[in-house]
Amino acid sequence: MTDAALGLLQQAMASPWVYLALFVLAALDGFIPVIPGEASLVTAAVFVGSGDLNLFAIVLAGAAGAFAGDHVAYLIGRSSIGRLQARIRRRPRSRAAFDWASATLAERGGQALLASRWVPGVRTATTITMGGVGYPLRSFALFDTAAAALWATSWSLMGYLGGAAFGTDPIKGLLFGLGLATVLMLLSGAVRHIRRRVIAARNPVSTAQHAELAEVPERL
């Protein structure tokens, strides 16, 4: 069974369409969090050592896909939340939450975009919100270029290191790369959770405003 699975993987990685597939998966991952964008990059990079794939091309495909997907999420936010601004502003609490989010992202939007890129689901919520509050598209594109490039490079390197460490056994290399990616995602999520708790303790008002903004689409 393992040999059969490995054979199928090797055939897939040898396909001339693999870079397009990586682009599409990374793009979909930008606004559909269940798509395994990170896993696809790690998997492809494991097979770089076999000579079938190019590490730079993997990074480029992943970064371009992530950039495209983030902009789709941004446009979703701009067309949905943006359309509802008049209704949002009729409610004092919703208006206050929306204004708080706009001011916060205007001040630290780039930092939020860079940090959220590492946590599936959170990055989608961040990019949609940035579109909804009207964060400047030019600034969004600039920061997202850096975020997408760093994201694609880091996950690809994890797969490459796994493949290099277990060159004679790609399955072990794949498990190593995916395991390392999972650990780092869990650590990133834990750090973000702790940071949110610290912020909530210091400034409960901003936390309440954030929750209010998140509930606006449900109430509307």
N, C-alpha and C positions, 0 to 999 in steps of 0.2 A: 504493500500500500504506500509506504514511504517513497519507494523508488518510482512508483507511478505518479505520485503527487509531484515529486521533484522533476520528473520528465515533463509533466504538463507546465510547470512553472518555467522551466528552461525554454520550452517552446514559445510560451507567451513572451518571455523576455527577449527572445530572438526575433520577434515580430517587428517589422518596420513601423507598425502603428503604436508601439508601446509609448512613445513620447506624447502622441496625441491623447492616448488614454490617460496618462499622468496629468496632462493639462486639464482634461475634462473632469477627472475626479477631484483635483485640487480646486477647480472652479465651483463645482457643485458643493464641495465641502464648505465654501464660503457662505452659503445661505441655506444649506440642508445639513445640519450638524451630524447626522448619522452616517454620512458618506465618509469612508475611511481614507481621507486624504493623506494623513501622516503615514499610515500603514503602507500605502501604495508606494510612497517615496522610499521608505525603509526597505521594502521588498525589492524594488528595482535596484537600489544601490548595493544590495548584498551581491548581486550578480555582475557588478562592474569588473571584479577581478577575473571573471571568466572570459572577458574580452568582448562580450556581446553588447555591452552598453557603455555609454560615456557619462562619467559623473557630472561634468559640467552641463551636458544636455539635460540630464535628469533635474538638476537644480534649476535650470532655465525654464523647463516645462512646468515644474511645480510652482515656481515664483510667478510666472505669467498667469497660470491658472488661478492661483490665490488672489492675485491682483484683480483679475476679471471677476471672480466670485464675490470679493469684498465690495466691488463697485455695484454689482447687482443688488446686494443687500442694502447698500447705501441708497440706491434708487427706489427700492421697495419702501424704505423708511420715508424718503422724501415724498413719495406719491401717496402713502397711506396716512401716516401721522400728520404730514404737512397739510393734507386735505381736511383734516379734522381740527385744525388749530382754532377755528372760530368757535367750535363747540367746546373744545378744551378750555378756552379762555372765558367761557360763560360761568365756569365753576371756579370759585376763588382758590380752593385747595389744588385743583388740577392746574390752574394757571400758575400758581406759585411753584409747583413741582416742575412744570415745563420751563419756566424762567430759570429755575435753579439749574436744571440740566443744561440749558443753553449756555449759561454763564460758566458752569464748571467745564464743559467741553471746549468752550472758547478759550479758556485759560490753560487746560491740560489735555486737550483732545488728542494731540500727538502721542503723549505719554500713555494715555488710555488705550489708544489703538495698538501701540507697540506691545503693551503688556497683555492685552486681551487675545492677541493672535495665537498665544500658546495654549489657550483653554477652549476646547470645542464647545460650542453653544454660547459661551460668554462672548467670543469674538463676533458671532452673528448678532447677538443682542446689542453689542457696542456699535457695530457698523450701521445697523438699522436705526438706532437712536441718533447717531450722528447725522444721518440723512434726514430724520424726522425733525430735528431741531435746526436744520439749515446750516450745519457746519460747512464752511467754504469748500467746494469741490476741489479746487486747486491745492489747498493745504491737505485735504484728505488724500489726494492722489500722491502727494509728495511723501507723507508719512507712511502711506500704505506700500509704496515702493520699497521702502526700507524694511517694513514689517514682513512683507511677503518674501523678500530676498533672504532675510535672516531665518525665517521659518523654514523655507525650502532647503537652505544650506544646512541647518542644524539636523533636520530629520534625515536628509540624504547622507550626511556624514556618519550618523549613527548606524545606518545600514551598511555603509562602506567599511566602517570599523569592524562590524560583525562579520562581514565577508572576509576581511583581511585576517581576522583572528582565527577563523575556522575555514580557511580556504579549501580544504579537502572535504568539508562537510557543509554545504550551503544551508541545509536545514538547521543545523546548530547555529550558523551565522545569522539566519533569519530569526530564530527564536531569541538569540542574544540581542539583536537590534530592536525587535519588537518589545522585548522585556525592558530594555533600557528606555525606550520611548514611553512605555507605560509608566515606569517609575517617575520619569521626569514630568509627565503630565499630572500624575497624582501629587507630586511635590509642588508643582505650580498651582494646582487647585487648592492645596492646603495653605500655601503662603497667601494666596488671595483671600481665602476664608478668614485666616488670622488677621490679615490687614483690615478686612471689612469690620471685624469685631472690634478692633482697636479704634477705627474711625467712628463706629457706632457709639462706643463708650465716650469718646471725646466730643462728638457732635451728633447727638441723637436727632436733631432737627433735620439735618441733611439726609440722614438715613430714612426718616419718615417721608421726606419729599421724594426720594428715589423710589420708595415703595408705591407712593401715590402715582407717580408717572407710569410705573409698570402696570398699574391697574386700570389706567385710563382706557386703553382699547377694549378691555373686557366690559367696562361699564357702559361704553358707548355702543 
